[in-house]
Amino acid sequence: MATAAAASASEAEAEPKAGPEAEGEQDEAKAARARRKVLSRAVAPATYKTMGPEWDQQEEGVSESDGDEEYAMASSAESSPGEYEWGYDEEEKNQLEIERLEEQLSINVYDYNCHVDLIRLLRLEGELTKVRMARQKMSEIFPLTEELWLEWLHDEISMAMDGLDREHVYDLFERAVKDYICPNIWLEYGQYSVGGIGQKGGLEKVRSVFERALSSVGLHMTKGLAIWEAYREFESAIVEAARLEKVHSLFRRQLAIPLYDMEATFAEYEEWSEDPIPESVIQSYNKALQQLEKYKPYEEALLQAEAPRLAEYQAYIDFEMKIGDPARIQLIFERALVENCLVPDLWIRYSQYLDRQLKVKDLVLSAHSRAVRNCPWTVALWSRYLLALERHGVEHRVISVTFEKALSAGFIQATDYVEIWQAYLDYLRRRVDFKQDSSKELEELRSAFARALEYLKQEVEERFSESGDPSCLIMQNWARIEARLCNNMQKARELWDSIMTRGNAKFANMWLEYYNLERAHGDTQHCRKALHRAVQCTSDYPEHVCEVLLTMERTEGTLEDWDIAVQKTETRLARVNEQRIKAAEKEAALAQQEEEKVEQRKRARAEKKALKKKQKTRGADKHRADEDDEKEWGDDEEEQPSKRRRVENSVPPAGEAEPGSEADLSGSSAPAATEPPSELKEVRGGARRRDVPKVPHDSSKDGVTVFVSNLPYGLGEPAATLRPLFEACGDVVEVRPIFSNRGDFRGYCYVEFREEAAALQALQLDRQSVEGRPMFVSPCVDKSKNPDFKVFRYSTALEKHKLFVSGLPFSCTKEELEEICKAHGTVKDIRLVTNRAGKPKGLAYVEYENELQASQAVLKMDGMTIRENVIKVAISNPPQRKVPEKPEARKAPGSALLPRQVYGARGKGRTQLSLLPRALQRPSAATAQAENGPATPATTEAPKMSNADFAKLLLRK
């Protein structure tokens, strides 16, 4: 409504104007309206797809001839202000969305989805100039897909008025065919060029376009036929005797290439040709048919598979590489890249083939340029691009501009920036003629090294909290160049001083690298000085550094130098040994404290257990005393059989009534009131007691059996509950749940199938919820016989296309998270992390279709607030788990075997880790021997007594 009011006001102010200026403005307005109307008509199909049948119903009854009236009505706010209110509201919303998208692109120009959305909205609004600018900007950053190019070309073709517009469309076609290999775009290009045949050079233009199309996609087995037929139809339409030979030539060329529907083409040629087909053409045709049979399995695999069909294309590429036809190899690579343009490895393989085999400059550089435009986040593609530019002698200015684009590409790791800087510095180093003392190239190289260090310190550290170059590889390279190629050891020493001050002085390998550089290009005095500093600063391998120093002094030093070196090394090694002993004593003290805590917990548990046992014994004695009293008073009833402790899956002896059975409940036995409360509970809850015979596990049936765990312990009838679930996978022979000695379900069972295929299919039920708890399904494997068997584990390596999300609300569902994440790309999978009970932990893993979408999602979602929870989003890179020490490592080298410790029935507790260093471990007092005599019995320390023990002593007295 505000827009309508503004339009009315502007029209009211424009009415008094008269004269040439007003007429000129009116002409411009009419021309603008005409352009918008033409673009709106071109956008109509896309609008129908976007808004659906409702838009079609609104436009029903409006003919094309009524366009001017319709536009006049829409542009006048006074005619019917309420009728077009909905349209103006939509226009305002679109304008706000356009402004938001433009602002977002000003922040991140590499947001692919924002470009697409902006172009779509501008087309709906009919903004011709802005649509062109948006498309131009996007095409400079990203290669456009076939759909985007065809949409752009159709819009421009519909608005082309004169020869200049036609040339502009030709330029667009030339740009379109360079992005991807698209038969449909080539076909459109050829058909559009036929429309300009009446212009100067039009016939040559058409033939040139079709010949280039055949060179590009004429070998395409499924889509190349359309190009051949269009070219033949064009030549056949030209009624000239000389053109008949051209059609003959096209038929012969086509029949020599393996294409689908070759038989129909051959039959058409026989019908069209007045003369018999030459024998050479028939032989070429038969040979092409034989080749077609070899290619058919790969083409049929592509037709049957679903996009992106990477595995099928990889197999096809391997087949073509074995044959070795460069044109067909290039074609299959291009076909694969149309659907897998965001797979860096495929681009690397393609560019590597072009670099090493074809070596054609235009092809090589075009492929590298398209590779970095499709996958700008992959540093390997940028490095290869720089090498290819240098290899083909491209100007230094172009290479420098390419490197600057690489820096702004937005890599996802700090080390990627180090790699691209190293590639560029290597290029600059190869430009320098080091025979000259000073040159422009050398100064540029030095300034580039300085800029690289500054860039890593400021830009990279600010973004990743690390420079990506902890070992200072760039500075080391700079120092080597200064020392070896420039003979400037002073600058090299300054660089190495800077390297050591950045936390590398404690590493022996860094000092030895510096020492070797001084050894090769410096002097003995600086070598000795470097090793003396290394002896004082090294903390990881000081013995090695000391050995290098002594070796140098043994071969080159004087007696005084030798004495100083020996004194420094001995002092340093003594200090190192003292530090190690202190660290070992500290570890031993911590281990002793931990062992004491463990012993205290064990004693507390033992006292608690003894107290419970004592209370239970007193209750049993009291029960027996009550029974004796009843017998003394003349109770003649028979004695009730004593209740026995049930064993897991055991059967009661014959003739003995099971507690809770009919015989036990209806027989004349002692009253239930005389039993202890615990036994009464067992009698009344006898249904929980399982009476299942014990069946030993048959390992020969492991192939048809799965192991199911993490089931709810309160599952009433596990077999009855799980059988319908697993019968969906195949015929179930038996569901064998495992019970404890008391008859309680232990939360796991075995499911045996009749066929192995059913067992394999049952593994897909892993993590399915059973009564609110995730069920774990794994193969039934005896690990004692198969120690190398590994159960499925999620990947713990770096996955650049997967995100790790933390800080989520516990109530956040998978659908809600997917709704948030899919705004930044195509979400392939979402996994909410839960504990064993199925409760959420506030963590999730989100897998995107490619690395670009994942990196964009990190930038947009990190720090987002979801239900008052601020979430953290990062690329999935789980920390490495510590590998447990093998039992063989317990034995200290050169020492006797330690006595085996005796643990309880449940083995060594989790906290009972021996943190005492092996070098300080000693035999126990029980096995201690005298220095020069036989073993003497050691006095054992009396165990500490608890309050209960003192109470027992007093009662005995």
Secondary structure, DSSP 8 states (H G I E B T S, - for coil): -HHHHHHHHHHHHHTT--SHHHHHHHHHHHHHHHHHHHHHHHHHHHHHHHHTHHHHHHHTT--GGGHHHHHHHHH-TTT-TTTTHHHHHHHHHHHHHHHHHHHHHHH-TT-HHHHHHHHHHHHHHT-HHHHHHHHHHHHHHS---HHHHHHHHHHHHHH--SHHHHHHHHHHHHHHHHHS--HHHHHHHHHHHHTTTTSTTHHHHHHHHHHHHHHHHTT-TTTHHHHHHHHHHHHHHS--HHHHHHHHHHHHHHHTS--TTHHHHHHHHHHH-SS---HHHHHHHHHHHHHHHHHHHHHHHHHHS-TT-HHHHHHHHHHHHHHT-HHHHHHHHHHHHHH-TT-HHHHHHHHHHIIIII--HHHHHHHHHHHHHH-TT-HHHHHHHHHHHHHTT--HHHHHHHHHHHHTS--SSHHHHHHHHHHHHHHHHHH--TTSSS-HHHHHHHHHHHHHHHHIIIIIHHHHSS-S-TT-HHHHHHHHIIIIIS--HHHHHHHHHHHIIIIITT-HHHHHHHHHHHHHHS-HHHHHHHHHHHHHH--S-HHHHHHHHHHHHHHH--HHHHHHHHHHHHHHHHHHHHHHHHHHHHHHHHHHHHHHHHHHHHHHHHHHHHHHHHHHHHHHHHHHHHHHHHHHTT--S----------TT----TT---TTSHHHHHS----GGGS-HHHHHHHHTGGGS---------GGGGGGEEEEES--TT-S-HHHHHHHHHHTTS-EEEEEEEE-TTS-EEEEEEEEESSHHHHHHHGGGTTEEETTEEEEEEE---TTT-TT--------S-EEEEEEEES--TT--HHHHHHHHGGGS-EEEEEEEE-TTS-EEEEEEEEESSHHHHHHHHHHHTT-EETTEE-EEEEE----------GGGGS-TTS--------BTTBS-TT----S-GGG----GGG-B-TTSSB-----------HHHHHHHHHH-
